[in-house]
Amino acid sequence: MIDYSPLWETMQKRGVTQYQLLKSGIDNKTLDSLKKNKNITMLTLEKLCDIIGCSPNEVVQFKK
């Protein structure tokens, strides 16, 4: 199962808000998908990492 809880922790540590993500090109639908642990594209993952300044490990984890 995909889990995006590391994203919210990383954002908090780095002082990045959802508003900043929206202003940087991440749309509401994508934020909703992240909150519900739904699939996102690799391009979106790359964009999130660029905006936040982190690696994919700090955005997503896989749970069994």
Predicted model as a PDB file, atoms N, CA, C, CB and O in Angstrom, pLDDT in the B-factor column:
MODEL        1                                                                  
ATOM      1  N   MET A   1       0.842  -1.187   0.000  1.00 90.00           N  
ATOM      2  CA  MET A   1       0.000   0.000   0.000  1.00 90.00           C  
ATOM      3  C   MET A   1       0.887   1.251   0.000  1.00 90.00           C  
ATOM      4  CB  MET A   1      -0.958  -0.002   1.227  1.00 90.00           C  
ATOM      5  O   MET A   1       1.919   1.294   0.669  1.00 90.00           O  
ATOM      6  N   ILE A   2       0.478   2.235  -0.740  1.00 93.00           N  
ATOM      7  CA  ILE A   2       1.205   3.502  -0.819  1.00 93.00           C  
ATOM      8  C   ILE A   2       0.788   4.384   0.353  1.00 93.00           C  
ATOM      9  CB  ILE A   2       0.938   4.223  -2.181  1.00 93.00           C  
ATOM     10  O   ILE A   2      -0.395   4.492   0.677  1.00 93.00           O  
ATOM     11  N   ASP A   3       1.770   5.007   0.977  1.00 96.00           N  
ATOM     12  CA  ASP A   3       1.500   5.881   2.117  1.00 96.00           C  
ATOM     13  C   ASP A   3       2.291   7.177   1.955  1.00 96.00           C  
ATOM     14  CB  ASP A   3       1.863   5.177   3.458  1.00 96.00           C  
ATOM     15  O   ASP A   3       3.515   7.157   1.826  1.00 96.00           O  
ATOM     16  N   TYR A   4       1.582   8.294   1.963  1.00 97.00           N  
ATOM     17  CA  TYR A   4       2.229   9.602   1.791  1.00 97.00           C  
ATOM     18  C   TYR A   4       2.441  10.345   3.109  1.00 97.00           C  
ATOM     19  CB  TYR A   4       1.403  10.461   0.862  1.00 97.00           C  
ATOM     20  O   TYR A   4       2.693  11.550   3.098  1.00 97.00           O  
ATOM     21  N   SER A   5       2.343   9.652   4.241  1.00 96.00           N  
ATOM     22  CA  SER A   5       2.556  10.348   5.509  1.00 96.00           C  
ATOM     23  C   SER A   5       3.953  10.973   5.625  1.00 96.00           C  
ATOM     24  CB  SER A   5       2.336   9.387   6.655  1.00 96.00           C  
ATOM     25  O   SER A   5       4.089  12.010   6.275  1.00 96.00           O  
ATOM     26  N   PRO A   6       5.006  10.379   5.017  1.00 97.00           N  
ATOM     27  CA  PRO A   6       6.305  11.054   5.075  1.00 97.00           C  
ATOM     28  C   PRO A   6       6.281  12.447   4.419  1.00 97.00           C  
ATOM     29  CB  PRO A   6       7.362  10.188   4.398  1.00 97.00           C  
ATOM     30  O   PRO A   6       7.030  13.336   4.826  1.00 97.00           O  
ATOM     31  N   LEU A   7       5.433  12.633   3.418  1.00 97.00           N  
ATOM     32  CA  LEU A   7       5.324  13.933   2.755  1.00 97.00           C  
ATOM     33  C   LEU A   7       4.934  15.021   3.740  1.00 97.00           C  
ATOM     34  CB  LEU A   7       4.305  13.871   1.618  1.00 97.00           C  
ATOM     35  O   LEU A   7       5.556  16.082   3.781  1.00 97.00           O  
ATOM     36  N   TRP A   8       3.901  14.756   4.536  1.00 97.00           N  
ATOM     37  CA  TRP A   8       3.398  15.770   5.465  1.00 97.00           C  
ATOM     38  C   TRP A   8       4.430  16.069   6.551  1.00 97.00           C  
ATOM     39  CB  TRP A   8       2.075  15.306   6.102  1.00 97.00           C  
ATOM     40  O   TRP A   8       4.569  17.214   6.982  1.00 97.00           O  
ATOM     41  N   GLU A   9       5.156  15.031   6.992  1.00 97.00           N  
ATOM     42  CA  GLU A   9       6.210  15.232   7.994  1.00 97.00           C  
ATOM     43  C   GLU A   9       7.353  16.056   7.408  1.00 97.00           C  
ATOM     44  CB  GLU A   9       6.742  13.873   8.507  1.00 97.00           C  
ATOM     45  O   GLU A   9       7.866  16.964   8.062  1.00 97.00           O  
ATOM     46  N   THR A  10       7.748  15.742   6.182  1.00 97.00           N  
ATOM     47  CA  THR A  10       8.831  16.465   5.515  1.00 97.00           C  
ATOM     48  C   THR A  10       8.447  17.923   5.281  1.00 97.00           C  
ATOM     49  CB  THR A  10       9.185  15.791   4.181  1.00 97.00           C  
ATOM     50  O   THR A  10       9.258  18.826   5.484  1.00 97.00           O  
ATOM     51  N   MET A  11       7.211  18.142   4.856  1.00 97.00           N  
ATOM     52  CA  MET A  11       6.742  19.514   4.630  1.00 97.00           C  
ATOM     53  C   MET A  11       6.806  20.309   5.933  1.00 97.00           C  
ATOM     54  CB  MET A  11       5.294  19.517   4.064  1.00 97.00           C  
ATOM     55  O   MET A  11       7.234  21.463   5.939  1.00 97.00           O  
ATOM     56  N   GLN A  12       6.385  19.698   7.026  1.00 97.00           N  
ATOM     57  CA  GLN A  12       6.390  20.380   8.318  1.00 97.00           C  
ATOM     58  C   GLN A  12       7.818  20.712   8.741  1.00 97.00           C  
ATOM     59  CB  GLN A  12       5.703  19.514   9.390  1.00 97.00           C  
ATOM     60  O   GLN A  12       8.086  21.821   9.202  1.00 97.00           O  
ATOM     61  N   LYS A  13       8.743  19.749   8.586  1.00 96.00           N  
ATOM     62  CA  LYS A  13      10.143  19.966   8.958  1.00 96.00           C  
ATOM     63  C   LYS A  13      10.765  21.108   8.164  1.00 96.00           C  
ATOM     64  CB  LYS A  13      10.949  18.689   8.745  1.00 96.00           C  
ATOM     65  O   LYS A  13      11.559  21.884   8.696  1.00 96.00           O  
ATOM     66  N   ARG A  14      10.398  21.206   6.884  1.00 96.00           N  
ATOM     67  CA  ARG A  14      11.015  22.197   5.994  1.00 96.00           C  
ATOM     68  C   ARG A  14      10.208  23.488   5.873  1.00 96.00           C  
ATOM     69  CB  ARG A  14      11.201  21.600   4.623  1.00 96.00           C  
ATOM     70  O   ARG A  14      10.597  24.409   5.155  1.00 96.00           O  
ATOM     71  N   GLY A  15       9.093  23.545   6.576  1.00 97.00           N  
ATOM     72  CA  GLY A  15       8.288  24.766   6.579  1.00 97.00           C  
ATOM     73  C   GLY A  15       7.572  25.042   5.266  1.00 97.00           C  
ATOM     74  O   GLY A  15       7.360  26.199   4.902  1.00 97.00           O  
ATOM     75  N   VAL A  16       7.198  23.980   4.551  1.00 97.00           N  
ATOM     76  CA  VAL A  16       6.479  24.118   3.280  1.00 97.00           C  
ATOM     77  C   VAL A  16       4.992  23.882   3.539  1.00 97.00           C  
ATOM     78  CB  VAL A  16       7.027  23.115   2.200  1.00 97.00           C  
ATOM     79  O   VAL A  16       4.621  22.898   4.178  1.00 97.00           O  
ATOM     80  N   THR A  17       4.145  24.779   3.047  1.00 97.00           N  
ATOM     81  CA  THR A  17       2.707  24.661   3.260  1.00 97.00           C  
ATOM     82  C   THR A  17       2.006  24.122   2.013  1.00 97.00           C  
ATOM     83  CB  THR A  17       2.116  26.018   3.653  1.00 97.00           C  
ATOM     84  O   THR A  17       2.574  24.109   0.920  1.00 97.00           O  
ATOM     85  N   GLN A  18       0.772  23.682   2.197  1.00 97.00           N  
ATOM     86  CA  GLN A  18      -0.030  23.244   1.052  1.00 97.00           C  
ATOM     87  C   GLN A  18      -0.255  24.415   0.100  1.00 97.00           C  
ATOM     88  CB  GLN A  18      -1.387  22.656   1.520  1.00 97.00           C  
ATOM     89  O   GLN A  18      -0.307  24.231  -1.116  1.00 97.00           O  
ATOM     90  N   TYR A  19      -0.388  25.603   0.648  1.00 97.00           N  
ATOM     91  CA  TYR A  19      -0.568  26.796  -0.173  1.00 97.00           C  
ATOM     92  C   TYR A  19       0.636  26.986  -1.102  1.00 97.00           C  
ATOM     93  CB  TYR A  19      -0.766  28.043   0.719  1.00 97.00           C  
ATOM     94  O   TYR A  19       0.470  27.330  -2.272  1.00 97.00           O  
ATOM     95  N   GLN A  20       1.833  26.765  -0.584  1.00 97.00           N  
ATOM     96  CA  GLN A  20       3.034  26.887  -1.410  1.00 97.00           C  
ATOM     97  C   GLN A  20       3.039  25.845  -2.524  1.00 97.00           C  
ATOM     98  CB  GLN A  20       4.294  26.742  -0.547  1.00 97.00           C  
ATOM     99  O   GLN A  20       3.469  26.130  -3.642  1.00 97.00           O  
ATOM    100  N   LEU A  21       2.563  24.642  -2.223  1.00 97.00           N  
ATOM    101  CA  LEU A  21       2.468  23.613  -3.262  1.00 97.00           C  
ATOM    102  C   LEU A  21       1.500  24.047  -4.355  1.00 97.00           C  
ATOM    103  CB  LEU A  21       2.020  22.268  -2.657  1.00 97.00           C  
ATOM    104  O   LEU A  21       1.784  23.902  -5.544  1.00 97.00           O  
ATOM    105  N   LEU A  22       0.356  24.580  -3.941  1.00 97.00           N  
ATOM    106  CA  LEU A  22      -0.632  25.065  -4.913  1.00 97.00           C  
ATOM    107  C   LEU A  22      -0.040  26.159  -5.796  1.00 97.00           C  
ATOM    108  CB  LEU A  22      -1.883  25.591  -4.192  1.00 97.00           C  
ATOM    109  O   LEU A  22      -0.230  26.147  -7.012  1.00 97.00           O  
ATOM    110  N   LYS A  23       0.668  27.093  -5.194  1.00 97.00           N  
ATOM    111  CA  LYS A  23       1.282  28.198  -5.937  1.00 97.00           C  
ATOM    112  C   LYS A  23       2.400  27.718  -6.859  1.00 97.00           C  
ATOM    113  CB  LYS A  23       1.828  29.240  -4.969  1.00 97.00           C  
ATOM    114  O   LYS A  23       2.744  28.396  -7.827  1.00 97.00           O  
ATOM    115  N   SER A  24       2.966  26.550  -6.558  1.00 96.00           N  
ATOM    116  CA  SER A  24       4.070  26.013  -7.355  1.00 96.00           C  
ATOM    117  C   SER A  24       3.614  25.043  -8.436  1.00 96.00           C  
ATOM    118  CB  SER A  24       5.057  25.325  -6.456  1.00 96.00           C  
ATOM    119  O   SER A  24       4.441  24.440  -9.121  1.00 96.00           O  
ATOM    120  N   GLY A  25       2.295  24.889  -8.591  1.00 95.00           N  
ATOM    121  CA  GLY A  25       1.783  24.073  -9.692  1.00 95.00           C  
ATOM    122  C   GLY A  25       1.185  22.734  -9.320  1.00 95.00           C  
ATOM    123  O   GLY A  25       0.794  21.975 -10.207  1.00 95.00           O  
ATOM    124  N   ILE A  26       1.100  22.420  -8.043  1.00 97.00           N  
ATOM    125  CA  ILE A  26       0.421  21.190  -7.611  1.00 97.00           C  
ATOM    126  C   ILE A  26      -1.050  21.550  -7.404  1.00 97.00           C  
ATOM    127  CB  ILE A  26       1.068  20.584  -6.280  1.00 97.00           C  
ATOM    128  O   ILE A  26      -1.362  22.437  -6.609  1.00 97.00           O  
ATOM    129  N   ASP A  27      -1.950  20.875  -8.110  1.00 95.00           N  
ATOM    130  CA  ASP A  27      -3.363  21.280  -8.032  1.00 95.00           C  
ATOM    131  C   ASP A  27      -4.110  20.605  -6.878  1.00 95.00           C  
ATOM    132  CB  ASP A  27      -4.064  20.959  -9.343  1.00 95.00           C  
ATOM    133  O   ASP A  27      -3.612  19.674  -6.245  1.00 95.00           O  
ATOM    134  N   ASN A  28      -5.324  21.108  -6.628  1.00 96.00           N  
ATOM    135  CA  ASN A  28      -6.151  20.596  -5.530  1.00 96.00           C  
ATOM    136  C   ASN A  28      -6.446  19.109  -5.661  1.00 96.00           C  
ATOM    137  CB  ASN A  28      -7.452  21.362  -5.463  1.00 96.00           C  
ATOM    138  O   ASN A  28      -6.468  18.383  -4.667  1.00 96.00           O  
ATOM    139  N   LYS A  29      -6.674  18.659  -6.892  1.00 97.00           N  
ATOM    140  CA  LYS A  29      -6.984  17.249  -7.123  1.00 97.00           C  
ATOM    141  C   LYS A  29      -5.806  16.369  -6.688  1.00 97.00           C  
ATOM    142  CB  LYS A  29      -7.321  17.005  -8.617  1.00 97.00           C  
ATOM    143  O   LYS A  29      -6.003  15.307  -6.097  1.00 97.00           O  
ATOM    144  N   THR A  30      -4.590  16.815  -6.984  1.00 97.00           N  
ATOM    145  CA  THR A  30      -3.402  16.071  -6.596  1.00 97.00           C  
ATOM    146  C   THR A  30      -3.247  16.059  -5.082  1.00 97.00           C  
ATOM    147  CB  THR A  30      -2.157  16.667  -7.253  1.00 97.00           C  
ATOM    148  O   THR A  30      -2.936  15.022  -4.497  1.00 97.00           O  
ATOM    149  N   LEU A  31      -3.462  17.209  -4.443  1.00 97.00           N  
ATOM    150  CA  LEU A  31      -3.390  17.255  -2.979  1.00 97.00           C  
ATOM    151  C   LEU A  31      -4.405  16.307  -2.355  1.00 97.00           C  
ATOM    152  CB  LEU A  31      -3.625  18.686  -2.472  1.00 97.00           C  
ATOM    153  O   LEU A  31      -4.107  15.637  -1.366  1.00 97.00           O  
ATOM    154  N   ASP A  32      -5.599  16.249  -2.928  1.00 97.00           N  
ATOM    155  CA  ASP A  32      -6.635  15.344  -2.439  1.00 97.00           C  
ATOM    156  C   ASP A  32      -6.185  13.893  -2.591  1.00 97.00           C  
ATOM    157  CB  ASP A  32      -7.960  15.578  -3.192  1.00 97.00           C  
ATOM    158  O   ASP A  32      -6.390  13.080  -1.689  1.00 97.00           O  
ATOM    159  N   SER A  33      -5.572  13.567  -3.731  1.00 96.00           N  
ATOM    160  CA  SER A  33      -5.060  12.211  -3.954  1.00 96.00           C  
ATOM    161  C   SER A  33      -3.995  11.849  -2.926  1.00 96.00           C  
ATOM    162  CB  SER A  33      -4.487  12.080  -5.371  1.00 96.00           C  
ATOM    163  O   SER A  33      -3.964  10.729  -2.416  1.00 96.00           O  
ATOM    164  N   LEU A  34      -3.121  12.809  -2.627  1.00 97.00           N  
ATOM    165  CA  LEU A  34      -2.070  12.569  -1.645  1.00 97.00           C  
ATOM    166  C   LEU A  34      -2.662  12.321  -0.258  1.00 97.00           C  
ATOM    167  CB  LEU A  34      -1.100  13.756  -1.603  1.00 97.00           C  
ATOM    168  O   LEU A  34      -2.202  11.442   0.472  1.00 97.00           O  
ATOM    169  N   LYS A  35      -3.675  13.093   0.097  1.00 96.00           N  
ATOM    170  CA  LYS A  35      -4.314  12.934   1.413  1.00 96.00           C  
ATOM    171  C   LYS A  35      -4.999  11.579   1.546  1.00 96.00           C  
ATOM    172  CB  LYS A  35      -5.334  14.052   1.648  1.00 96.00           C  
ATOM    173  O   LYS A  35      -5.080  11.019   2.640  1.00 96.00           O  
ATOM    174  N   LYS A  36      -5.496  11.051   0.415  1.00 96.00           N  
ATOM    175  CA  LYS A  36      -6.225   9.781   0.422  1.00 96.00           C  
ATOM    176  C   LYS A  36      -5.342   8.597   0.027  1.00 96.00           C  
ATOM    177  CB  LYS A  36      -7.413   9.864  -0.514  1.00 96.00           C  
ATOM    178  O   LYS A  36      -5.838   7.494  -0.203  1.00 96.00           O  
ATOM    179  N   ASN A  37      -4.017   8.838  -0.051  1.00 95.00           N  
ATOM    180  CA  ASN A  37      -3.052   7.797  -0.434  1.00 95.00           C  
ATOM    181  C   ASN A  37      -3.390   7.146  -1.770  1.00 95.00           C  
ATOM    182  CB  ASN A  37      -2.986   6.731   0.641  1.00 95.00           C  
ATOM    183  O   ASN A  37      -3.246   5.934  -1.930  1.00 95.00           O  
ATOM    184  N   LYS A  38      -3.834   7.943  -2.715  1.00 95.00           N  
ATOM    185  CA  LYS A  38      -4.121   7.451  -4.066  1.00 95.00           C  
ATOM    186  C   LYS A  38      -2.892   7.652  -4.942  1.00 95.00           C  
ATOM    187  CB  LYS A  38      -5.358   8.177  -4.678  1.00 95.00           C  
ATOM    188  O   LYS A  38      -1.951   8.342  -4.548  1.00 95.00           O  
ATOM    189  N   ASN A  39      -2.898   7.055  -6.119  1.00 94.00           N  
ATOM    190  CA  ASN A  39      -1.759   7.128  -7.026  1.00 94.00           C  
ATOM    191  C   ASN A  39      -1.520   8.537  -7.554  1.00 94.00           C  
ATOM    192  CB  ASN A  39      -1.963   6.185  -8.180  1.00 94.00           C  
ATOM    193  O   ASN A  39      -2.457   9.295  -7.805  1.00 94.00           O  
ATOM    194  N   ILE A  40      -0.240   8.865  -7.717  1.00 96.00           N  
ATOM    195  CA  ILE A  40       0.169  10.083  -8.422  1.00 96.00           C  
ATOM    196  C   ILE A  40       1.196   9.659  -9.463  1.00 96.00           C  
ATOM    197  CB  ILE A  40       0.760  11.177  -7.430  1.00 96.00           C  
ATOM    198  O   ILE A  40       1.737   8.556  -9.393  1.00 96.00           O  
ATOM    199  N   THR A  41       1.461  10.521 -10.415  1.00 96.00           N  
ATOM    200  CA  THR A  41       2.431  10.180 -11.452  1.00 96.00           C  
ATOM    201  C   THR A  41       3.857  10.405 -10.938  1.00 96.00           C  
ATOM    202  CB  THR A  41       2.178  11.016 -12.728  1.00 96.00           C  
ATOM    203  O   THR A  41       4.079  11.112  -9.956  1.00 96.00           O  
ATOM    204  N   MET A  42       4.799   9.790 -11.623  1.00 96.00           N  
ATOM    205  CA  MET A  42       6.209   9.997 -11.283  1.00 96.00           C  
ATOM    206  C   MET A  42       6.600  11.451 -11.536  1.00 96.00           C  
ATOM    207  CB  MET A  42       7.117   9.042 -12.101  1.00 96.00           C  
ATOM    208  O   MET A  42       7.437  12.006 -10.824  1.00 96.00           O  
ATOM    209  N   LEU A  43       6.001  12.057 -12.537  1.00 97.00           N  
ATOM    210  CA  LEU A  43       6.264  13.466 -12.827  1.00 97.00           C  
ATOM    211  C   LEU A  43       5.830  14.338 -11.644  1.00 97.00           C  
ATOM    212  CB  LEU A  43       5.529  13.903 -14.120  1.00 97.00           C  
ATOM    213  O   LEU A  43       6.532  15.276 -11.268  1.00 97.00           O  
ATOM    214  N   THR A  44       4.680  14.023 -11.066  1.00 97.00           N  
ATOM    215  CA  THR A  44       4.203  14.759  -9.896  1.00 97.00           C  
ATOM    216  C   THR A  44       5.127  14.534  -8.706  1.00 97.00           C  
ATOM    217  CB  THR A  44       2.768  14.337  -9.542  1.00 97.00           C  
ATOM    218  O   THR A  44       5.416  15.469  -7.959  1.00 97.00           O  
ATOM    219  N   LEU A  45       5.589  13.309  -8.526  1.00 97.00           N  
ATOM    220  CA  LEU A  45       6.522  13.004  -7.440  1.00 97.00           C  
ATOM    221  C   LEU A  45       7.802  13.820  -7.615  1.00 97.00           C  
ATOM    222  CB  LEU A  45       6.846  11.484  -7.400  1.00 97.00           C  
ATOM    223  O   LEU A  45       8.323  14.383  -6.652  1.00 97.00           O  
ATOM    224  N   GLU A  46       8.299  13.880  -8.841  1.00 97.00           N  
ATOM    225  CA  GLU A  46       9.502  14.663  -9.129  1.00 97.00           C  
ATOM    226  C   GLU A  46       9.273  16.148  -8.825  1.00 97.00           C  
ATOM    227  CB  GLU A  46       9.921  14.480 -10.603  1.00 97.00           C  
ATOM    228  O   GLU A  46      10.135  16.815  -8.253  1.00 97.00           O  
ATOM    229  N   LYS A  47       8.107  16.650  -9.213  1.00 97.00           N  
ATOM    230  CA  LYS A  47       7.764  18.051  -8.969  1.00 97.00           C  
ATOM    231  C   LYS A  47       7.710  18.345  -7.465  1.00 97.00           C  
ATOM    232  CB  LYS A  47       6.412  18.396  -9.629  1.00 97.00           C  
ATOM    233  O   LYS A  47       8.232  19.361  -7.007  1.00 97.00           O  
ATOM    234  N   LEU A  48       7.075  17.450  -6.707  1.00 97.00           N  
ATOM    235  CA  LEU A  48       7.010  17.606  -5.249  1.00 97.00           C  
ATOM    236  C   LEU A  48       8.412  17.655  -4.642  1.00 97.00           C  
ATOM    237  CB  LEU A  48       6.200  16.454  -4.621  1.00 97.00           C  
ATOM    238  O   LEU A  48       8.703  18.497  -3.793  1.00 97.00           O  
ATOM    239  N   CYS A  49       9.267  16.751  -5.082  1.00 97.00           N  
ATOM    240  CA  CYS A  49      10.632  16.703  -4.557  1.00 97.00           C  
ATOM    241  C   CYS A  49      11.388  17.993  -4.887  1.00 97.00           C  
ATOM    242  CB  CYS A  49      11.384  15.484  -5.127  1.00 97.00           C  
ATOM    243  O   CYS A  49      12.141  18.499  -4.055  1.00 97.00           O  
ATOM    244  N   ASP A  50      11.193  18.526  -6.093  1.00 97.00           N  
ATOM    245  CA  ASP A  50      11.848  19.784  -6.477  1.00 97.00           C  
ATOM    246  C   ASP A  50      11.357  20.943  -5.625  1.00 97.00           C  
ATOM    247  CB  ASP A  50      11.601  20.088  -7.957  1.00 97.00           C  
ATOM    248  O   ASP A  50      12.152  21.765  -5.168  1.00 97.00           O  
ATOM    249  N   ILE A  51      10.052  21.008  -5.413  1.00 96.00           N  
ATOM    250  CA  ILE A  51       9.467  22.115  -4.642  1.00 96.00           C  
ATOM    251  C   ILE A  51       9.933  22.069  -3.186  1.00 96.00           C  
ATOM    252  CB  ILE A  51       7.924  22.064  -4.707  1.00 96.00           C  
ATOM    253  O   ILE A  51      10.323  23.086  -2.613  1.00 96.00           O  
ATOM    254  N   ILE A  52       9.884  20.875  -2.600  1.00 97.00           N  
ATOM    255  CA  ILE A  52      10.200  20.729  -1.180  1.00 97.00           C  
ATOM    256  C   ILE A  52      11.715  20.644  -0.947  1.00 97.00           C  
ATOM    257  CB  ILE A  52       9.510  19.482  -0.613  1.00 97.00           C  
ATOM    258  O   ILE A  52      12.205  21.009   0.122  1.00 97.00           O  
ATOM    259  N   GLY A  53      12.442  20.163  -1.946  1.00 96.00           N  
ATOM    260  CA  GLY A  53      13.883  19.991  -1.801  1.00 96.00           C  
ATOM    261  C   GLY A  53      14.210  18.726  -1.040  1.00 96.00           C  
ATOM    262  O   GLY A  53      14.980  18.741  -0.080  1.00 96.00           O  
ATOM    263  N   CYS A  54      13.610  17.619  -1.485  1.00 97.00           N  
ATOM    264  CA  CYS A  54      13.789  16.354  -0.780  1.00 97.00           C  
ATOM    265  C   CYS A  54      13.909  15.209  -1.776  1.00 97.00           C  
ATOM    266  CB  CYS A  54      12.621  16.102   0.189  1.00 97.00           C  
ATOM    267  O   CYS A  54      13.880  15.422  -2.988  1.00 97.00           O  
ATOM    268  N   SER A  55      14.044  14.000  -1.259  1.00 97.00           N  
ATOM    269  CA  SER A  55      14.094  12.807  -2.102  1.00 97.00           C  
ATOM    270  C   SER A  55      12.743  12.088  -2.044  1.00 97.00           C  
ATOM    271  CB  SER A  55      15.247  11.857  -1.653  1.00 97.00           C  
ATOM    272  O   SER A  55      11.940  12.356  -1.151  1.00 97.00           O  
ATOM    273  N   PRO A  56      12.487  11.172  -2.995  1.00 96.00           N  
ATOM    274  CA  PRO A  56      11.221  10.425  -2.982  1.00 96.00           C  
ATOM    275  C   PRO A  56      10.972   9.676  -1.674  1.00 96.00           C  
ATOM    276  CB  PRO A  56      11.200   9.443  -4.128  1.00 96.00           C  
ATOM    277  O   PRO A  56       9.821   9.500  -1.272  1.00 96.00           O  
ATOM    278  N   ASN A  57      12.037   9.234  -1.008  1.00 96.00           N  
ATOM    279  CA  ASN A  57      11.884   8.527   0.279  1.00 96.00           C  
ATOM    280  C   ASN A  57      11.231   9.420   1.323  1.00 96.00           C  
ATOM    281  CB  ASN A  57      13.249   8.039   0.794  1.00 96.00           C  
ATOM    282  O   ASN A  57      10.610   8.923   2.262  1.00 96.00           O  
ATOM    283  N   GLU A  58      11.363  10.718   1.169  1.00 97.00           N  
ATOM    284  CA  GLU A  58      10.795  11.651   2.134  1.00 97.00           C  
ATOM    285  C   GLU A  58       9.362  12.059   1.767  1.00 97.00           C  
ATOM    286  CB  GLU A  58      11.677  12.886   2.236  1.00 97.00           C  
ATOM    287  O   GLU A  58       8.743  12.878   2.446  1.00 97.00           O  
ATOM    288  N   VAL A  59       8.852  11.469   0.677  1.00 97.00           N  
ATOM    289  CA  VAL A  59       7.493  11.774   0.223  1.00 97.00           C  
ATOM    290  C   VAL A  59       6.577  10.573   0.352  1.00 97.00           C  
ATOM    291  CB  VAL A  59       7.512  12.253  -1.219  1.00 97.00           C  
ATOM    292  O   VAL A  59       5.433  10.698   0.789  1.00 97.00           O  
ATOM    293  N   VAL A  60       7.081   9.410  -0.029  1.00 96.00           N  
ATOM    294  CA  VAL A  60       6.229   8.217  -0.087  1.00 96.00           C  
ATOM    295  C   VAL A  60       6.933   7.019   0.531  1.00 96.00           C  
ATOM    296  CB  VAL A  60       5.834   7.904  -1.540  1.00 96.00           C  
ATOM    297  O   VAL A  60       8.157   6.900   0.475  1.00 96.00           O  
ATOM    298  N   GLN A  61       6.133   6.131   1.124  1.00 96.00           N  
ATOM    299  CA  GLN A  61       6.642   4.839   1.593  1.00 96.00           C  
ATOM    300  C   GLN A  61       5.635   3.772   1.214  1.00 96.00           C  
ATOM    301  CB  GLN A  61       6.898   4.845   3.138  1.00 96.00           C  
ATOM    302  O   GLN A  61       4.460   4.054   0.980  1.00 96.00           O  
ATOM    303  N   PHE A  62       6.112   2.559   1.158  1.00 92.00           N  
ATOM    304  CA  PHE A  62       5.249   1.426   0.812  1.00 92.00           C  
ATOM    305  C   PHE A  62       5.055   0.573   2.049  1.00 92.00           C  
ATOM    306  CB  PHE A  62       5.853   0.583  -0.356  1.00 92.00           C  
ATOM    307  O   PHE A  62       6.021   0.177   2.701  1.00 92.00           O  
ATOM    308  N   LYS A  63       3.806   0.294   2.365  1.00 89.00           N  
ATOM    309  CA  LYS A  63       3.471  -0.534   3.538  1.00 89.00           C  
ATOM    310  C   LYS A  63       2.858  -1.834   3.053  1.00 89.00           C  
ATOM    311  CB  LYS A  63       2.489   0.212   4.508  1.00 89.00           C  
ATOM    312  O   LYS A  63       2.176  -1.875   2.028  1.00 89.00           O  
ATOM    313  N   LYS A  64       3.111  -2.893   3.804  1.00 87.00           N  
ATOM    314  CA  LYS A  64       2.535  -4.191   3.469  1.00 87.00           C  
ATOM    315  C   LYS A  64       1.276  -4.422   4.257  1.00 87.00           C  
ATOM    316  CB  LYS A  64       3.530  -5.314   3.728  1.00 87.00           C  
ATOM    317  O   LYS A  64       0.641  -5.466   4.114  1.00 87.00           O  
TER     318      LYS A  64                                                      
ENDMDL                                                                          
END                                                                             
